[in-house]
């Protein structure tokens, strides 16, 4: 398994550069974090996040913007329920996050 190494201060730039690339309308970090916290899987950039962003960046973005793990997992599950299949590493990271959440309660 490869590890992604980046300067964590550039997390927003890396995430937004990826999720906004296919679209004319650009989401801000605050808007993306709000949509994640609200479990809004219908927002195009949320879809892009789970499809095209490395899991380490997803988790760091959520942590930096205080998106509750439960909301992140709920949004991820909605993406799955809609029939989309994220990268294997994202699936593994979300599965691990779910396990940690269940056993830390």
DRENVO-60882 format. One record per residue: z, y, x of N, C-alpha, C, O in turn. Coordinates in pm, whole numbers, padded with zeros to 5 digits, always signed. Example, Ala and Ser with C-alpha at 12.3 -4.5 7.8 and 13.67 -1.06 7.14 Angstrom:
# residues 2
+00780-00569+01319+00780-00450+01230+00780-00330+01320+00846-00332+01424;+00708-00225+01285+00714-00106+01367+00787+00003+01290+00804+00114+01341;
***
This chain:
# residues 105
+00000-00117+00085+00000+00000+00000+00000+00124+00089+00081+00134+00182;-00090+00217+00062-00094+00339+00140+00001+00442+00081+00031+00440-00038;+00046+00531+00166+00134+00638+00119+00060+00769+00129-00015+00794+00223;+00081+00852+00031+00022+00984+00031+00123+01079+00093+00239+01083+00052;+00079+01155+00192+00167+01251+00258+00109+01390+00234-00010+01414+00259;+00192+01480+00187+00149+01617+00160+00268+01709+00170+00383+01665+00164;+00241+01835+00184+00345+01936+00184+00386+01957+00039+00305+02003-00042;+00509+01925+00005+00553+01929-00135+00544+02068-00196+00541+02082-00318;+00540+02170-00112+00524+02306-00165+00384+02327-00223+00361+02423-00297;+00291+02239-00189+00154+02249-00240+00126+02153-00355+00011+02134-00394;+00231+02093-00409+00215+01995-00517+00137+02054-00633+00041+01994-00680;+00177+02172-00680+00108+02232-00794-00040+02253-00765-00125+02223-00849;-00070+02304-00645-00211+02328-00610-00292+02199-00611-00404+02197-00662;-00236+02093-00556-00307+01965-00552-00326+01907-00692-00435+01860-00726;-00220+01911-00773-00229+01858-00909-00328+01940-00991-00417+01884-01055;-00312+02071-00990-00399+02156-01071-00544+02152-01025-00635+02158-01108;-00566+02142-00896-00703+02131-00845-00773+02007-00899-00894+02010-00925;-00699+01901-00917-00756+01776-00969-00771+01780-01121-00878+01748-01173;-00665+01819-01192-00672+01811-01339-00763+01917-01399-00815+01898-01509;-00782+02029-01330-00867+02135-01384-01014+02123-01342-01100+02188-01401;-01043+02041-01243-01178+02034-01187-01288+02012-01291-01391+02080-01284;-01271+01922-01388-01381+01898-01481-01394+02000-01596-01486+01988-01677;-01306+02097-01602-01300+02182-01721-01319+02330-01690-01283+02377-01582;-01375+02402-01786-01389+02547-01773-01255+02616-01793-01219+02707-01717;-01182+02573-01895-01052+02633-01921-00950+02570-01826-00937+02448-01816;-00879+02656-01759-00786+02612-01655-00643+02613-01709-00597+02710-01768;-00574+02502-01687-00432+02493-01724-00347+02543-01609-00379+02521-01492;-00240+02612-01642-00143+02654-01540-00043+02541-01520-00036+02447-01599;+00034+02551-01414+00139+02451-01390+00240+02450-01504+00286+02345-01547;+00273+02569-01552+00370+02579-01662+00316+02514-01789+00389+02445-01859;+00188+02537-01818+00129+02478-01937+00123+02326-01927+00155+02255-02023;+00082+02276-01812+00075+02132-01793+00215+02070-01805+00232+01966-01869;+00313+02132-01744+00451+02081-01752+00500+02083-01897+00564+01988-01941;+00469+02190-01969+00509+02198-02110+00444+02087-02191+00511+02024-02273;+00316+02061-02167+00245+01956-02241+00303+01818-02207+00314+01732-02295;+00340+01798-02082+00402+01671-02044+00539+01656-02110+00571+01550-02163;+00619+01762-02107+00752+01757-02166+00744+01734-02317+00834+01674-02376;+00635+01783-02380+00616+01766-02524+00541+01637-02557+00512+01609-02673;+00511+01559-02454+00436+01432-02469+00303+01454-02542+00268+01380-02634;+00231+01556-02498+00102+01592-02557-00012+01524-02482-00074+01584-02394;-00038+01398-02517-00143+01323-02447-00283+01366-02489-00381+01323-02427;-00295+01450-02592-00425+01497-02638-00479+01612-02556-00593+01653-02576;-00400+01666-02465-00441+01777-02379-00522+01719-02264-00474+01631-02193;-00644+01767-02245-00736+01708-02148-00677+01696-02008-00696+01594-01941;-00605+01797-01963-00550+01793-01828-00439+01689-01814-00416+01638-01704;-00371+01657-01923-00271+01549-01919-00342+01416-01894-00297+01335-01813;-00452+01395-01964-00533+01274-01941-00575+01268-01794-00560+01164-01729;-00628+01378-01742-00672+01382-01602-00558+01351-01506-00577+01285-01404;-00439+01398-01539-00323+01374-01453-00302+01225-01432-00289+01178-01319;-00299+01149-01542-00272+01006-01531-00392+00926-01481-00375+00816-01428;-00511+00979-01496-00631+00907-01453-00665+00932-01306-00716+00843-01238;-00637+01053-01257-00694+01091-01127-00598+01147-01024-00639+01178-00912;-00471+01159-01057-00373+01213-00962-00288+01098-00909-00250+01007-00983;-00260+01104-00780-00177+01000-00718-00037+01001-00779+00015+01108-00812;+00025+00884-00793+00155+00877-00860+00264+00960-00793+00350+01015-00861;+00262+00968-00661+00364+01049-00592+00354+01195-00634+00456+01262-00650;+00232+01243-00652+00212+01381-00696+00254+01400-00841+00313+01503-00876;+00225+01302-00925+00266+01310-01065+00419+01322-01073+00471+01409-01142;+00488+01234-01004+00634+01233-01009+00695+01359-00948+00792+01412-01001;+00638+01406-00838+00689+01528-00775+00662+01650-00865+00748+01737-00878;+00545+01656-00926+00514+01765-01018+00615+01765-01134+00670+01870-01168;+00638+01650-01192+00733+01639-01304+00873+01681-01260+00943+01752-01332;+00915+01636-01143+01047+01672-01091+01059+01822-01070+01157+01884-01112;+00959+01882-01007+00962+02025-00975+00964+02111-01101+01018+02222-01101;+00904+02061-01208+00895+02138-01333+00994+02087-01439+00984+02123-01556;+01087+02005-01396+01195+01956-01482+01144+01889-01610+01199+01908-01718;+01037+01811-01594+00987+01730-01705+01074+01605-01709+01078+01531-01612;+01144+01581-01819+01231+01463-01826+01152+01334-01807+01041+01321-01859;+01207+01238-01732+01137+01110-01712+01098+01044-01844+00993+00981-01853;+01183+01058-01945+01153+00996-02074+01025+01055-02134+00944+00982-02192;+01009+01186-02120+00888+01252-02173+00765+01210-02095+00659+01187-02152;+00779+01200-01963+00668+01157-01879+00625+01015-01918+00505+00987-01931;+00722+00927-01936+00692+00789-01975+00631+00782-02115+00538+00704-02139;+00680+00863-02207+00626+00864-02342+00479+00908-02340+00395+00849-02407;+00450+01011-02264+00312+01059-02253+00224+00952-02190+00112+00928-02237;+00273+00889-02087+00199+00781-02021+00169+00668-02120+00057+00617-02125;+00269+00630-02197+00248+00522-02296+00146+00562-02402+00070+00478-02450;+00143+00689-02439+00044+00736-02535-00097+00725-02477-00191+00689-02547;-00111+00757-02349-00241+00744-02282-00285+00598-02287-00402+00569-02315;-00193+00506-02260-00226+00363-02266-00264+00321-02408-00361+00247-02427;-00188+00368-02506-00213+00331-02646-00349+00381-02694-00409+00323-02785;-00398+00488-02632-00529+00542-02668-00642+00463-02603-00760+00493-02623;-00605+00362-02524-00706+00275-02466-00750+00309-02324-00843+00247-02272;-00687+00405-02262-00724+00445-02126-00648+00360-02025-00536+00316-02053;-00707+00337-01910-00644+00258-01805-00636+00340-01677-00737+00359-01609;-00516+00387-01643-00498+00463-01519-00516+00374-01395-00528+00252-01406;-00518+00438-01279-00524+00366-01152-00406+00269-01144-00300+00293-01200;-00427+00159-01073-00322+00058-01058-00195+00117-00999-00085+00081-01043;-00206+00206-00902-00086+00265-00840-00008+00351-00938+00114+00358-00930;-00078+00416-01032-00010+00495-01135+00064+00401-01230+00179+00427-01267;-00002+00292-01268+00061+00193-01356+00188+00139-01290+00292+00127-01355;+00180+00106-01162+00297+00053-01090+00409+00156-01083+00526+00122-01102;+00375+00281-01056+00477+00386-01044+00546+00411-01178+00668+00428-01184;+00468+00414-01285+00527+00437-01418+00613+00318-01461+00715+00335-01526;+00571+00199-01424+00649+00079-01454+00782+00084-01378+00887+00050-01434;+00777+00126-01254+00899+00138-01174+00991+00246-01232+01112+00226-01241;+00935+00358-01272+01014+00465-01332+01081+00416-01460+01197+00447-01485;+01009+00339-01539+01063+00284-01663+01181+00190-01633+01283+00195-01701;+01166+00106-01531+01275+00015-01494+01398+00092-01449+01510+00060-01489;+01378+00193-01367+01489+00274-01319+01559+00341-01436+01682+00344-01441;+01483+00396-01530+01542+00463-01646+01623+00365-01730+01733+00399-01776;+01572+00246-01750+01642+00147-01835+01771+00101-01773+01870+00079-01843;+01772+00084-01640+01889+00028-01575+01988+00133-01526+02096+00098-01476;+01954+00259-01538+02047+00363-01492+02126+00423-01608+02208+00513-01588;+02103+00373-01728+02173+00426-01846+02309+00361-01859+02384+00393-01951;
***
